Amino acid sequence: MVYSSQYMLNELERQKAQFLLDEQIPQRDRNRLGQFATPHSLAVEILSYAKDVHPIEKTITFLDPGLGTGVFFGALLETFLSTRIFKATGYEIDSRFADVASKLWKPFGLDIRLRDFTEVSQAAKPGEQYNLIISNPPYVRHHHLTLNAKARLRQLSAEITGLKPSALAGLYCYFMLICHKWMEDGGYAYWLVPSEFEDVNYGETLREYLCSRVELLRIHRFDAADVKFSDALVSSSIVTYRKSLPKADHQVEFTSGPSFSEPSSRYIITIDDLKKSKKWGTFFTADHDYCVSDQDSGKIARLGDLFTIRRGIATGANNFFILPLAKARELALPEQFLTPILPSPRYLKATHIPADENGWPVLPQRLVLLNCSLPRERVQTEFPQLDAYFLQGEELELPSRYLLKSRSPWYKQEQRLIPPIVCTYMGRNTNGSQAFRFIRNFSNAIAANVYLLLYPKTHILRLEHQQPGLLNDIFTQLQHIPSQALISEGRRYGGGLNKIEPGELESVHLSIHNIALEAKNNTIQLALL
């Protein structure tokens, strides 16, 4: 965690304050104001997902237009490094909630504004917009809105998006439409809202907005019986999109189940099908085939259906923390703090990395990652050679670097399991070379953040145990993914450089050859043919 014990103390205090407010404010008043608190665990799930999707090179400009006591900002602190947060703003109309948020989160940089977000006249000038908007907006039904308020909100929504909502729309619909002006181009939004808009007539405008004004990425619907708010009987959805016009062949991920991070079912729906449909609820059910048919390959799955994908380790100082094994031994660095690590992709030409009897990768050069979590006092007492090396790092002012200054101790590394498959994070599709390459790792080596790490999900591991060789067969199919399919899911930079983030790689389709893939009981079933 970024803020260690202090953050946790603040979060516990926030939960206590939230409980007291919920007890003190009459239910009818909370219904009228739409005050239903987001569970902390769900906020962390959403922010963890956002962390994988948000470009790692971009700092965070965060906005919550319905702040409450600040559960999403607290989750932001828990999941993102503090140095990535450039600015954070929250709007709250109720002074009781704003006072709690101010006490807890203002010291961490949150700018709290006691105002009705929809009445802020100078709505986000260019350069003052936000690239990460996450909110559980007030769930205020239309009959709690005055006629004047409805007229103002409908007109403002039309001015910003060109779309005028039905007079029956709830306040959350207006929040989403009005927020369009506050979003930076390419920015991301995550809304925890009632699922009703997906099927009701008065949700038509919001559905049109999600199909035509932004690039809708994913909608996750919680089961109707899985009420996320103990004080509100409402089925909820998480709506995720990017401020960018969708392409004609764009596809959207529809997931469902009790967990946002590990959904029970997943379906890929074309934007054209969404535009044609007046009800989206059926897209969460088995009425739509889990696999998309393809005339060339027969069956298609998303990589995210098969793997959990994470970025490799960001050391903050590769030249210091990653070094040849021979050099580490020359410096007498303790072996227990050395972990095998793969070299940069430009030095790794093979598609398979074999291992020796000790698990070391069989490569021309053996590299290690230096990773120690011991306090400095113990290092000084028990490992003088390691202490001398850390002194060299301090002379180079490494502890003040962007990533390292947020770590305690500064030389402690991120934790990653050994990945059986890695994918290069960036590359150029020139001179016949592939922009992205998949590599099968049979060694005990981990990888730096120039790679994406693919970890088979539980059901794949179970099937691999039953049918040894399944993972190798899936890896073979990864090799056949067209380069353009990967490039189209990622992003392109000047000079023809391509990059792909974990969430983007999860969206890539895998053509399954010689493997049967079908959905049964909302789970994936794979079997060798």
C-alpha positions in Angstrom: 0.0 0.0 0.0 1.1 3.5 -0.7 0.4 5.1 2.7 1.0 2.0 4.9 -0.5 2.1 8.4 -1.6 5.7 8.2 -3.9 5.0 5.2 -5.4 2.0 6.9 -6.1 4.0 10.1 -7.8 6.6 8.0 -9.9 4.1 6.1 -11.0 2.4 9.3 -12.0 5.8 10.7 -13.9 6.6 7.5 -15.9 3.4 7.8 -16.8 4.2 11.4 -17.9 7.7 10.4 -19.9 6.3 7.5 -21.7 3.9 9.7 -22.6 6.7 12.2 -23.8 8.9 9.4 -26.0 6.1 8.0 -27.4 5.5 11.4 -28.1 9.2 12.1 -29.6 10.3 8.8 -33.2 9.0 8.4 -33.7 6.5 5.6 -36.2 8.8 3.8 -33.7 11.6 3.7 -31.0 9.4 2.3 -33.4 8.1 -0.3 -34.2 11.6 -1.3 -30.5 12.6 -1.6 -29.4 9.2 -3.1 -26.8 8.6 -0.4 -25.8 4.9 -0.6 -22.2 4.2 0.4 -19.9 2.1 -1.7 -18.4 -0.9 0.1 -14.6 -0.4 0.6 -13.8 -3.8 -1.0 -15.7 -3.0 -4.1 -14.0 0.4 -4.4 -10.6 -1.3 -4.2 -11.7 -3.8 -6.9 -12.6 -1.0 -9.2 -9.4 1.0 -8.6 -7.3 -2.2 -9.1 -8.9 -2.7 -12.5 -8.4 0.9 -13.3 -4.7 0.6 -12.4 -4.2 -2.1 -15.0 -6.1 -0.2 -17.7 -4.7 3.3 -17.1 -1.6 4.0 -19.1 1.4 3.6 -16.7 3.2 6.5 -18.2 0.4 9.0 -17.4 0.0 10.7 -14.1 -3.5 10.6 -12.5 -6.0 13.5 -12.5 -8.8 12.1 -10.4 -12.4 13.4 -10.1 -15.3 12.0 -8.0 -18.4 14.2 -8.6 -20.3 12.5 -5.8 -17.6 12.1 -3.1 -19.5 11.1 0.0 -16.9 10.3 2.6 -14.2 9.6 0.0 -14.2 5.8 -0.4 -12.9 5.9 -4.0 -10.2 8.4 -3.2 -9.1 6.2 -0.3 -9.0 3.2 -2.7 -7.0 5.3 -5.1 -4.3 5.8 -2.5 -4.4 2.1 -1.7 -3.8 1.0 -5.3 -1.8 3.7 -7.0 1.6 5.1 -6.1 1.2 8.6 -4.5 3.7 10.0 -7.0 1.3 9.2 -9.9 -1.5 11.3 -8.5 -1.1 14.8 -9.9 -4.4 16.2 -8.7 -7.6 14.9 -7.1 -10.9 16.7 -6.7 -14.2 15.7 -5.1 -17.6 17.3 -5.1 -20.1 16.8 -2.2 -23.3 18.5 -1.6 -23.8 17.4 2.1 -21.5 19.1 4.6 -21.7 16.2 7.0 -20.0 13.9 4.5 -17.7 16.6 3.2 -16.4 17.3 6.7 -15.5 13.6 7.2 -13.8 13.5 3.8 -11.9 16.7 4.5 -10.6 15.5 7.8 -9.4 12.2 6.4 -8.2 12.9 2.9 -7.3 16.6 2.6 -3.9 15.9 4.1 -3.3 13.5 1.2 -4.0 16.1 -1.5 -7.8 15.8 -2.1 -9.4 19.1 -3.1 -12.9 18.9 -1.5 -15.5 21.2 -2.9 -18.8 21.6 -1.0 -21.0 22.2 -4.1 -23.5 20.6 -6.3 -21.4 19.2 -9.1 -24.1 19.8 -11.7 -24.3 23.5 -10.8 -20.7 24.3 -11.3 -20.8 26.9 -14.1 -17.2 26.9 -15.2 -17.3 23.2 -16.1 -13.8 22.1 -16.9 -11.9 24.3 -19.3 -9.4 22.7 -21.6 -6.3 21.7 -19.6 -8.3 21.5 -16.4 -10.1 18.2 -17.2 -9.6 14.8 -15.6 -8.3 11.5 -17.0 -9.7 9.2 -14.2 -13.3 9.7 -13.1 -14.7 7.2 -10.6 -17.9 7.7 -8.8 -21.0 6.2 -7.3 -23.3 9.2 -8.2 -26.4 10.0 -6.2 -29.2 7.5 -6.8 -32.0 10.1 -6.8 -35.1 9.0 -8.7 -36.8 11.5 -11.0 -39.7 12.1 -8.6 -37.3 13.6 -6.1 -36.1 16.2 -8.6 -38.1 19.4 -9.0 -39.4 20.4 -12.4 -36.9 23.3 -12.6 -34.1 21.0 -11.7 -35.1 18.5 -14.4 -35.3 21.2 -17.0 -31.9 22.6 -16.1 -30.2 19.2 -16.1 -31.8 18.1 -19.3 -30.8 21.3 -21.1 -27.2 21.1 -19.7 -26.9 17.4 -20.8 -28.1 18.4 -24.3 -25.6 21.3 -24.5 -22.7 19.0 -23.5 -23.5 15.8 -25.4 -26.2 16.7 -27.9 -28.5 14.2 -26.2 -31.5 15.2 -24.0 -32.5 12.5 -21.4 -36.1 11.5 -20.6 -37.8 13.4 -17.8 -38.0 10.0 -16.1 -34.2 9.6 -15.9 -32.6 9.4 -12.5 -29.9 11.9 -11.3 -27.1 9.4 -12.0 -27.9 9.6 -15.8 -27.3 13.4 -15.7 -24.1 13.0 -13.8 -22.7 10.7 -16.5 -23.7 12.9 -19.4 -22.6 16.2 -17.7 -19.3 14.7 -16.8 -18.4 14.2 -20.5 -17.2 17.8 -20.5 -15.0 17.2 -17.5 -13.2 14.3 -19.1 -9.8 14.6 -20.8 -9.7 13.1 -24.3 -8.5 9.5 -23.8 -9.5 9.6 -20.2 -11.3 6.8 -18.4 -14.6 6.8 -16.4 -15.9 4.1 -14.0 -19.4 4.5 -12.8 -21.2 2.4 -10.2 -24.8 2.9 -11.1 -28.2 1.1 -11.1 -28.6 -1.6 -13.7 -32.0 -0.3 -14.7 -30.7 2.0 -17.5 -29.7 -1.1 -19.5 -33.3 -2.1 -20.2 -35.8 0.7 -19.4 -37.0 3.2 -21.9 -35.7 6.2 -20.0 -32.2 4.7 -20.2 -32.3 5.0 -24.0 -30.4 8.3 -24.1 -27.6 7.0 -21.8 -27.3 3.9 -23.9 -27.0 6.0 -27.0 -24.3 8.1 -25.3 -22.3 4.9 -24.5 -22.6 3.7 -28.0 -21.8 6.9 -29.9 -20.0 9.5 -27.8 -17.5 7.3 -26.0 -15.7 4.0 -26.4 -17.6 1.7 -24.1 -15.2 -0.9 -22.7 -17.1 -3.0 -20.2 -20.3 -3.3 -18.3 -20.3 -5.6 -15.3 -23.7 -6.4 -13.8 -24.0 -7.8 -10.3 -26.5 -10.5 -9.8 -30.0 -9.2 -8.9 -29.8 -11.2 -5.6 -26.3 -9.7 -4.9 -27.3 -6.3 -3.6 -24.1 -4.2 -3.2 -25.8 -1.7 -0.9 -27.3 -3.1 2.3 -29.6 -0.1 2.6 -30.9 0.0 -1.0 -32.6 -2.8 -2.9 -31.2 -2.1 -6.3 -29.2 -4.2 -8.8 -26.0 -2.4 -9.7 -23.6 -2.2 -12.7 -20.1 -0.9 -13.2 -19.9 1.0 -16.5 -16.4 1.6 -17.9 -15.5 3.7 -20.9 -12.9 5.9 -22.5 -13.5 9.3 -23.9 -12.9 8.5 -27.6 -15.2 7.9 -30.5 -15.7 4.1 -31.0 -14.6 2.4 -34.2 -17.1 0.8 -36.5 -15.9 -2.7 -35.5 -15.6 -1.9 -31.8 -16.5 -4.7 -29.3 -17.7 -4.4 -25.7 -17.2 -6.7 -22.8 -20.3 -7.7 -20.8 -19.6 -9.5 -17.5 -21.7 -10.6 -14.6 -21.4 -12.2 -11.2 -20.7 -11.3 -7.6 -17.1 -10.3 -8.3 -16.0 -7.5 -10.6 -12.4 -8.7 -10.7 -13.4 -12.4 -11.3 -16.7 -12.4 -13.2 -18.8 -15.6 -13.5 -19.5 -15.0 -17.1 -18.1 -12.9 -19.9 -19.5 -12.1 -23.4 -18.2 -10.0 -26.2 -20.8 -7.9 -28.0 -20.3 -5.8 -31.1 -21.1 -2.1 -30.9 -23.4 -2.6 -33.9 -25.5 -5.1 -31.9 -25.7 -2.7 -29.0 -27.0 0.1 -31.2 -29.7 -2.2 -32.6 -30.9 -3.5 -29.3 -33.4 -1.7 -27.1 -32.6 -3.9 -24.1 -29.1 -4.8 -23.0 -30.0 -7.2 -20.2 -29.9 -10.2 -22.5 -26.3 -9.6 -23.3 -25.4 -10.8 -19.8 -27.0 -14.2 -20.4 -26.3 -17.4 -22.2 -28.7 -16.3 -24.9 -25.6 -15.0 -26.6 -22.9 -17.5 -27.4 -19.8 -17.2 -25.3 -17.7 -17.8 -28.3 -17.8 -15.7 -31.4 -17.8 -17.8 -34.5 -15.1 -17.1 -37.0 -15.0 -18.7 -40.5 -11.3 -19.4 -40.3 -10.7 -20.6 -36.8 -14.0 -21.9 -35.6 -13.8 -20.8 -31.9 -12.7 -17.5 -30.3 -12.0 -16.6 -26.7 -10.6 -13.5 -25.0 -7.1 -13.8 -23.4 -8.7 -12.4 -20.3 -10.9 -15.5 -20.1 -7.9 -17.7 -19.8 -5.3 -15.6 -18.1 -4.8 -12.9 -15.4 -2.4 -10.5 -17.0 -0.1 -8.1 -15.0 2.8 -5.8 -15.8 6.2 -7.0 -14.9 8.2 -5.5 -12.0 9.0 -1.8 -12.2 12.3 -1.5 -10.3 12.7 2.3 -10.6 16.4 1.8 -11.3 17.2 -1.2 -13.5 20.9 -0.6 -13.8 21.2 -0.8 -10.0 18.7 -3.6 -9.2 19.2 -5.9 -12.2 22.7 -7.1 -12.7 24.6 -10.2 -14.1 24.8 -13.1 -11.6 28.6 -13.0 -11.9 28.7 -9.4 -10.9 26.4 -10.0 -8.0 28.7 -12.7 -6.8 31.7 -10.5 -7.3 30.1 -7.9 -5.0 29.3 -10.7 -2.5 25.6 -9.9 -2.5 23.7 -12.5 -0.5 22.1 -15.2 -2.7 18.8 -15.2 -0.7 18.1 -11.7 -2.1 18.8 -12.6 -5.7 16.0 -13.8 -8.0 16.5 -14.9 -11.7 15.1 -12.4 -14.1 14.7 -12.4 -17.9 16.8 -10.1 -20.0 15.3 -7.3 -22.2 13.3 -8.6 -25.1 16.0 -7.4 -27.6 18.4 -10.0 -26.1 15.7 -12.7 -26.0 15.1 -14.2 -29.5 13.8 -17.6 -28.6 10.1 -18.4 -28.1 10.8 -20.9 -25.3 13.0 -20.5 -22.3 14.3 -23.8 -20.9 15.6 -24.3 -17.4 18.5 -26.1 -15.9 18.3 -28.5 -13.0 18.1 -25.6 -10.6 15.5 -23.7 -12.4 17.8 -21.1 -13.9 16.9 -20.0 -17.5 19.3 -21.5 -20.0 20.4 -18.2 -21.7 23.8 -16.8 -22.7 23.8 -14.4 -19.7 22.2 -15.0 -16.3 20.7 -11.9 -14.8 19.3 -11.4 -11.2 17.0 -9.0 -9.5 18.2 -7.7 -6.2 15.2 -7.6 -3.8 15.5 -7.2 -0.1 12.7 -6.2 2.4 14.9 -6.1 5.5 15.1 -2.8 7.5 18.4 -1.0 6.9 19.5 -1.6 10.5 19.5 -5.4 9.9 21.2 -5.0 6.6 24.0 -3.0 8.2 24.4 -5.6 11.0 24.0 -8.9 9.1 25.0 -8.1 5.5 27.8 -5.6 5.3 28.5 -6.2 1.6 24.9 -5.6 0.8 24.9 -2.4 2.9 27.9 -1.2 1.0 26.0 -1.6 -2.2 23.0 0.2 -0.9 25.3 3.1 0.1 26.4 3.3 -3.5 22.7 3.6 -4.5 22.2 6.4 -1.9 25.2 8.3 -3.3 23.4 8.1 -6.7 20.3 9.6 -4.9 18.2 6.6 -5.9 15.9 6.8 -2.9 14.6 10.1 -4.2 13.6 8.7 -7.6 10.0 8.7 -8.7 9.1 5.1 -7.8 11.6 4.5 -5.0 10.7 7.4 -2.8 7.3 5.8 -2.1 8.7 2.4 -1.1 9.8 1.4 2.4 12.5 0.4 2.4 13.5 2.1 -0.9 15.2 -1.1 -2.2 12.2 -3.4 -1.8 10.8 -4.6 -5.0 7.3 -5.4 -6.2 6.2 -9.0 -5.8 5.4 -11.2 -8.8 4.9 -15.0 -9.1 6.9 -16.8 -11.8 5.0 -16.4 -15.1 4.7 -19.4 -17.4 4.1 -17.1 -20.3 5.2 -13.6 -21.0 4.4 -11.1 -23.7 6.6 -8.2 -24.8 5.0 -4.9 -23.7 6.2 -2.8 -26.6 7.7 -3.1 -30.1 7.7 -2.0 -33.7 6.0 -4.0 -36.5 8.7 -3.3 -39.1 11.0 -5.3 -41.4 8.8 -8.4 -40.9 9.2 -8.4 -37.1 6.3 -8.8 -34.7 5.3 -5.8 -32.6 4.5 -8.2 -29.7 5.9 -11.6 -28.9 4.7 -14.4 -26.6 7.4 -16.4 -24.9 7.0 -19.7 -22.9 8.9 -19.6 -19.7 9.9 -23.0 -18.2 12.4 -21.4 -15.7 12.1 -19.8 -12.3 12.8 -16.3 -13.8 10.5 -13.4 -13.2 10.4 -10.4 -15.6 10.6 -6.6 -15.5 7.9 -4.3 -16.8 9.1 -4.5 -20.4 7.0 -7.7 -20.3 3.4 -8.5 -19.5 3.0 -11.6 -17.4 0.3 -14.2 -18.2 -0.9 -16.3 -15.3 -3.4 -19.1 -16.2 -6.7 -18.7 -14.3 -7.9 -21.4 -11.9 -10.0 -23.3 -14.3 -7.1 -23.5 -16.8 -4.7 -24.8 -14.1 -7.3 -27.4 -13.1 -7.7 -28.6 -16.7 -3.9 -28.5 -17.2 -3.6 -30.9 -14.3 -6.2 -33.2 -15.8 -4.7 -32.9 -19.3 -1.0 -32.2 -19.2 0.1 -30.2 -22.2 -3.0 -28.0 -22.5 -1.1 -24.9 -21.6 1.5 -25.7 -24.3 -1.4 -26.0 -26.8 -2.8 -22.7 -25.8 0.6 -21.1 -26.1 0.9 -22.5 -29.6 -2.3 -20.7 -30.5 -1.0 -17.5 -29.0 1.8 -17.6 -31.6 -0.9 -17.5 -34.3 -2.6 -14.3 -33.2 -2.2 -11.9 -36.0 0.1 -9.0 -35.2 -2.5 -6.5 -36.3 -5.0 -7.9 -33.8 -2.6 -7.1 -31.0 -1.7 -3.7 -32.4 -5.4 -2.7 -32.8 -6.1 -3.4 -29.1 -3.0 -1.4 -27.9 -1.8 2.1 -28.7 0.6 3.6 -31.2 3.2 6.3 -30.6 5.5 8.4 -32.8 8.1 6.4 -34.8 5.8 3.4 -35.1 6.2 2.2 -31.5 3.3 0.0 -30.3 2.4 -0.6 -26.6 -0.2 -2.8 -25.1 -1.4 -2.7 -21.4 -2.7 -5.7 -19.4 -6.4 -4.8 -19.9 -5.9 -4.3 -23.6 -4.1 -7.7 -24.0 -7.0 -9.3 -22.1 -9.3 -8.0 -24.7 -7.4 -9.7 -27.6 -9.2 -12.7 -29.2 -7.6 -16.0 -29.3 -8.5 -18.4 -32.1 -8.7 -21.9 -30.6 -7.4 -24.7 -32.9 -7.6 -28.3 -31.7 -9.2 -27.2 -28.5 -12.9 -27.3 -27.7 -14.2 -24.2 -26.0 -17.7 -23.7 -24.8 -19.7 -22.2 -21.9 -21.4 -24.4 -19.4 -22.9 -23.1 -16.1 -21.3 -19.8 -16.8 -17.7 -21.2 -16.8 -15.3 -21.9 -19.6 -14.8 -25.6 -20.5 -11.7 -26.5 -22.4 -10.8 -29.9 -23.7 -8.3 -31.3 -26.1 -9.9 -32.6 -29.3 
